[in-house]
């Protein structure tokens, strides 16, 4: 097979698609297109090794190789956890524990609303009138658990 014949082969087109996806991954934020690039490159090499492969088989190989790359990538990401200086960075309700807040809708029968910053959150705790100050002691989902300050 000549260089020109290789250039126009289906395998070379898969490899070109892999290169384009890898470049797109570098330009665009996120980390997903690289898995597609790995799938396309692996499919390209498979098509170069086995010329004349039907397009349906190529598409199935691409899907299989991409799924494998995603599975390996997820496994690697789970094993290599990135340490952070703020372990509660993405846990907004836990960050609020200990904060003193004002009751904006009276807590009656254990349920009401408290003002946190410029928003109001559902709250559970002992009955309290509007304007009372309470302390956040926990959270259940997005509902804050409060006690009198």
C-alpha positions in Angstrom: 0.0 0.0 0.0 1.4 3.4 -1.0 1.5 6.4 1.2 -1.2 8.0 -0.9 -3.3 4.9 -0.6 -2.8 4.9 3.2 -3.8 8.6 3.4 -7.2 8.0 1.8 -7.9 4.8 3.6 -10.7 4.6 6.2 -8.1 3.9 8.9 -6.3 7.1 8.2 -9.7 9.0 8.4 -10.2 7.5 11.8 -6.8 8.6 12.9 -7.4 12.1 11.5 -10.7 12.2 13.4 -8.7 11.2 16.6 -6.2 14.0 16.0 -9.0 16.5 15.5 -10.8 15.3 18.7 -7.5 15.5 20.7 -6.9 19.1 19.4 -10.5 20.0 20.3 -9.9 18.6 23.8 -6.9 20.9 24.2 -8.9 23.9 23.0 -12.2 23.2 24.8 -12.5 23.0 28.6 -13.4 19.7 30.1 -12.0 16.2 29.8 -14.4 14.2 27.6 -13.3 14.4 24.0 -10.0 12.7 24.8 -12.0 9.5 25.3 -13.5 9.8 21.9 -10.1 10.5 20.5 -8.7 7.3 22.1 -11.7 5.4 20.6 -11.2 6.8 17.2 -7.4 6.2 17.2 -7.8 2.6 18.3 -10.5 2.1 15.7 -8.2 3.6 13.1 -5.4 1.2 14.0 -7.8 -1.7 13.9 -9.0 -0.7 10.4 -5.4 -0.3 9.2 -4.6 -3.8 10.4 -7.8 -5.3 8.9 -8.5 -3.5 5.7 -12.0 -3.7 4.1 -13.8 -3.8 7.5 -17.5 -2.9 7.1 -18.6 0.5 8.3 -21.0 -1.0 10.8 -18.2 -3.1 12.4 -16.1 0.1 12.5 -18.8 2.0 14.3 -19.3 -0.8 16.8 -15.5 -1.0 17.4 -15.5 2.8 17.9 -18.3 2.5 20.5 -16.6 -0.4 22.3 -13.2 1.3 22.3 -14.6 4.6 23.5 -16.6 2.9 26.3 -13.4 1.1 27.3 -11.5 4.3 27.4 -14.2 6.0 29.5 -14.2 3.0 32.0 -10.4 3.1 32.3 -10.5 6.9 32.7 -13.2 6.8 35.4 -11.2 4.1 37.3 -8.0 6.2 37.1 -9.8 9.3 38.3 -11.3 7.5 41.3 -7.9 6.2 42.3 -6.2 9.6 42.0 -8.2 11.9 44.2 -7.0 15.5 44.2 -6.3 16.9 47.7 -7.9 20.2 48.5 -7.4 22.8 51.2 -11.1 23.1 51.7 -12.8 19.7 52.0 -16.3 21.3 52.2 -15.8 23.2 49.0 -18.8 21.6 47.2 -20.9 20.9 50.3 -22.7 24.2 50.8 -25.0 23.0 53.6 -22.1 21.7 55.7 -20.3 25.0 55.3 -23.2 26.7 57.0 -23.1 24.6 60.3 -22.4 26.9 63.2 -23.7 30.0 61.4 -26.1 32.3 63.2 -29.1 33.1 61.0 -32.4 35.0 61.3 -35.8 33.3 61.0 -37.6 34.9 58.1 -40.8 32.8 58.2 -41.8 31.5 61.7 -40.8 28.0 62.5 -44.1 26.3 63.4 -44.5 22.6 64.1 -40.8 22.2 63.5 -40.8 23.8 60.0 -40.1 27.3 58.7 -37.5 29.3 56.8 -34.3 31.1 57.7 -32.4 33.9 55.9 -28.9 32.8 54.8 -27.1 35.6 53.0 -29.6 37.0 50.5 -31.7 33.8 50.2 -34.1 31.9 52.3 -33.7 28.2 53.2 -36.1 25.7 54.6 -35.4 25.0 58.2 -36.4 22.4 60.9 -36.1 22.9 64.6 -37.9 24.1 67.7 -40.6 26.7 67.1 -39.3 30.3 66.7 -40.9 33.6 65.7 -39.8 35.6 62.7 -36.8 37.7 63.5 -35.4 35.2 66.1 -31.8 34.3 65.8 -31.0 30.6 65.5 -27.8 28.5 65.0 -27.5 26.0 62.1 -26.5 22.6 63.7 -26.9 20.3 60.7 -28.5 19.7 57.4 -30.8 17.0 55.8 -30.4 17.5 52.1 -31.1 21.1 51.5 -33.1 21.6 54.7 -31.2 23.2 57.5 -31.5 21.9 61.1 -31.5 24.7 63.6 -31.6 25.3 67.3 -32.1 28.5 69.4 -29.0 30.7 69.6 
